[in-house]
Amino acid sequence: MLSVDRVEKSYKKGGLFSRQRQIVLKNISFDCQQGECLGIIGESGSGKSTLGRLLLGIEKPDHGHVLFEGKRIEERRARLGNISAVFQDYTSSINPYYTVEQAMMEPLRLKGMAKQEIASKIDLLLYQVGLNPSYRSKYPHELSGGEAQRVCIARAVSTEPKCILLDEAISSLDGSVQIQVLELLRNLRQIYQMAFIFITHDIQAAAYICDRVMIVKDGQIEEMVRIEQLKDVQSAYSRKLLQMIIT
């Protein structure tokens, strides 16, 4: 479904006239299959969020390709209705002047759904993420962090995309709320049979939700392993991350 082939990305480094470039991603290749939850794990500065922007078509790679069902992800027709995202900063993900209903209506309108159909869809989505219909009229400042992120997840799910990218989507939440949101994501994945790309620095959260994890270090793939084989990782860096679960 999603295929990444020898992707590289660098940014200009230094002053305006500098020719130096900092390599952020180097020779990244992997696939994410339909219905799979693939974790992308790495410490801050490993390049995982840059990779996320490339997977969403927000930025283009310097070399290599990101393909969604054979089409380049930069092309709007490849992305539209097929891939959506949930980000870490839920406070800026929802227009502060929009109610929950208005925020959720946007992608459904773009999909061309009728007004009556949109209304019933919003009620269903709120129910699926554990919120009742009274939340339709609330504004972002009236929501807790967990509630706001649930709204962002409902909006991402609304068009029933084939893939949702979650970039540190639980890292700003309290521990107990993180577990609730992870459980919510597992349930939604089962309902809609969609793929997740779960970008995180938290290997414990990835172990809870993912089928496979790709461990990234200094812009390169360190190791790719199935969750049930996580304890058998080979590299020293991967073992170091694994210690965060054990200790």
C-alpha positions in Angstrom: 0.0 0.0 0.0 2.6 2.6 1.2 6.0 2.1 -0.2 9.2 4.1 0.6 12.1 3.5 -1.8 15.6 4.8 -1.0 14.5 8.1 0.4 17.0 10.8 1.4 16.4 14.3 2.8 18.7 17.1 3.8 18.4 20.7 4.8 20.5 23.8 4.3 22.9 24.3 7.1 24.6 27.6 8.2 24.1 31.1 6.8 22.3 32.3 3.7 25.2 31.7 1.3 26.3 28.4 2.9 26.5 25.4 0.6 26.6 23.0 3.6 23.7 20.7 4.1 22.7 18.5 7.0 21.6 15.0 6.1 18.4 14.2 8.1 17.4 10.9 6.3 19.6 8.5 4.4 18.6 5.5 2.3 15.2 4.8 3.9 13.2 2.0 2.4 10.2 0.1 3.8 6.6 -0.8 3.1 3.4 -0.5 5.2 0.7 -3.0 4.3 -3.0 -2.6 4.3 -4.4 -2.8 7.8 -0.9 -2.9 9.4 0.2 -0.8 12.4 3.8 0.1 11.8 5.8 1.9 14.5 8.6 4.3 13.7 10.7 4.7 16.8 13.6 6.9 17.6 14.9 9.5 20.0 14.6 13.3 19.4 16.6 14.3 16.3 16.6 10.8 14.8 14.6 12.1 11.7 11.3 10.3 12.4 9.1 13.4 12.2 10.9 14.5 9.0 10.0 11.1 7.6 6.4 11.7 8.7 6.2 14.9 6.7 7.5 13.1 3.6 4.9 10.3 4.1 2.2 12.9 4.2 3.5 14.7 1.1 4.0 17.9 3.1 7.7 17.8 1.9 9.4 16.1 -1.0 12.5 13.9 -0.6 15.8 14.9 -2.2 16.1 11.4 -3.6 13.9 8.4 -3.8 10.2 8.0 -3.8 7.2 7.7 -1.5 4.4 5.9 -3.2 0.8 5.3 -2.1 -0.8 2.5 -4.1 1.7 3.2 -6.9 1.2 6.9 -7.1 3.6 9.5 -5.7 2.4 10.9 -2.4 3.1 14.5 -3.5 0.3 14.2 -6.0 -3.0 15.3 -4.4 -5.0 12.5 -6.0 -2.7 10.0 -4.2 -3.4 11.5 -0.8 -7.0 12.7 -1.0 -9.2 10.5 1.2 -6.4 7.9 1.5 -4.2 9.3 4.3 -4.8 11.5 7.2 -2.8 12.6 10.3 -3.0 13.2 14.0 -0.2 15.3 15.5 1.2 15.9 18.9 0.0 19.5 19.4 -3.8 19.0 19.6 -4.1 22.7 20.7 -3.1 24.0 17.3 -4.8 21.1 15.3 -8.3 22.6 15.8 -9.2 26.1 14.8 -9.9 27.8 18.1 -12.9 29.6 16.6 -14.5 26.4 15.5 -16.8 24.2 17.5 -16.1 20.5 17.6 -18.9 20.1 15.0 -17.5 22.7 12.6 -14.0 21.2 12.9 -15.3 17.7 12.1 -17.5 18.9 9.2 -14.5 20.1 7.1 -13.2 16.8 5.8 -16.7 15.4 5.4 -17.7 18.4 3.3 -14.6 18.0 1.1 -15.7 14.4 0.6 -19.0 15.6 -0.7 -21.3 14.2 1.9 -24.8 15.6 2.3 -25.6 17.8 5.3 -28.0 15.3 6.9 -25.5 12.5 6.4 -22.7 14.6 8.0 -24.8 15.2 11.1 -25.4 11.5 11.8 -21.7 10.7 10.9 -20.5 13.2 13.5 -22.7 11.6 16.2 -21.3 8.2 15.4 -17.7 9.3 15.4 -18.1 11.1 18.7 -19.6 7.9 20.1 -16.7 5.8 18.7 -14.1 8.0 20.4 -15.9 8.0 23.7 -17.6 11.5 23.6 -21.3 12.2 23.7 -23.2 14.5 21.2 -23.1 17.4 23.7 -19.5 17.9 22.6 -20.6 19.1 19.2 -21.1 22.6 20.5 -18.0 22.9 22.6 -14.9 25.0 21.6 -11.3 23.7 21.9 -10.6 25.7 25.0 -13.5 23.9 26.7 -11.9 20.5 26.2 -9.3 18.6 28.2 -6.1 17.4 26.4 -7.5 13.9 26.1 -10.9 15.2 24.8 -9.2 17.4 22.2 -7.0 14.6 20.9 -10.1 12.3 20.7 -11.7 15.0 18.5 -8.6 15.1 16.3 -8.7 11.3 16.0 -12.4 11.3 15.1 -11.7 13.9 12.4 -8.9 11.8 11.0 -11.1 8.7 10.9 -14.1 10.6 9.5 -13.3 10.1 5.8 -12.4 6.4 6.5 -8.9 6.7 5.0 -6.8 3.7 4.2 -4.0 5.0 6.5 -3.6 7.4 9.4 -0.2 8.8 10.4 0.1 9.5 14.2 3.1 11.7 15.0 3.7 11.6 18.7 0.0 11.7 19.1 -0.1 10.7 22.8 3.1 12.2 24.1 1.5 15.4 25.4 -1.1 13.5 27.3 -1.1 12.3 30.9 -0.2 8.6 31.5 -3.7 7.4 32.2 -5.1 9.3 29.3 -2.3 7.8 27.0 -3.6 4.3 27.8 -7.2 5.3 27.0 -6.2 6.8 23.7 -4.1 3.8 22.8 -7.0 1.5 23.5 -9.3 3.8 21.5 -6.9 3.6 18.5 -6.8 -0.2 18.7 -10.6 -0.4 18.6 -10.9 2.1 15.7 -8.3 0.1 13.7 -10.4 -3.0 14.2 -13.6 -1.2 13.2 -12.3 0.4 10.1 -9.5 -2.0 9.1 -7.1 0.9 8.3 -3.4 1.1 8.6 -1.6 3.2 11.2 1.9 4.7 11.0 2.7 5.3 14.7 5.6 7.7 15.1 6.9 7.9 18.7 9.9 8.0 21.0 8.0 5.7 23.4 8.8 2.1 22.6 6.4 0.9 25.3 3.4 2.6 23.5 4.6 1.1 20.2 4.8 -2.3 21.7 1.1 -1.9 22.9 -0.4 -1.0 19.5 2.0 -1.9 16.6 2.5 -5.1 14.5 6.1 -4.1 13.5 8.5 -1.4 14.6 11.1 0.3 12.6 13.9 1.7 14.8 15.5 4.9 13.4 18.9 6.3 14.5 20.6 9.3 13.0 18.3 9.3 9.9 18.9 5.6 9.0 17.0 2.4 9.7 18.7 0.7 12.6 16.4 -2.3 12.7 13.0 -3.6 11.6 11.3 -6.2 13.9 7.9 -7.7 14.6 6.5 -6.9 18.1 6.6 -10.5 19.2 10.3 -10.6 18.4 11.1 -7.3 20.1 13.1 -8.9 22.8 15.4 -10.4 20.2 16.6 -7.0 18.7 20.3 -7.2 17.5 21.8 -3.7 17.6 23.1 -2.0 20.8 20.8 1.1 20.1 17.7 -1.1 19.8 18.6 -2.9 23.1 19.0 0.4 24.8 15.5 1.5 23.8 14.2 -1.9 24.9 15.6 -1.3 28.3 13.0 1.5 28.8 10.3 -1.2 28.9 12.2 -3.5 31.2 13.4 -0.9 33.8 
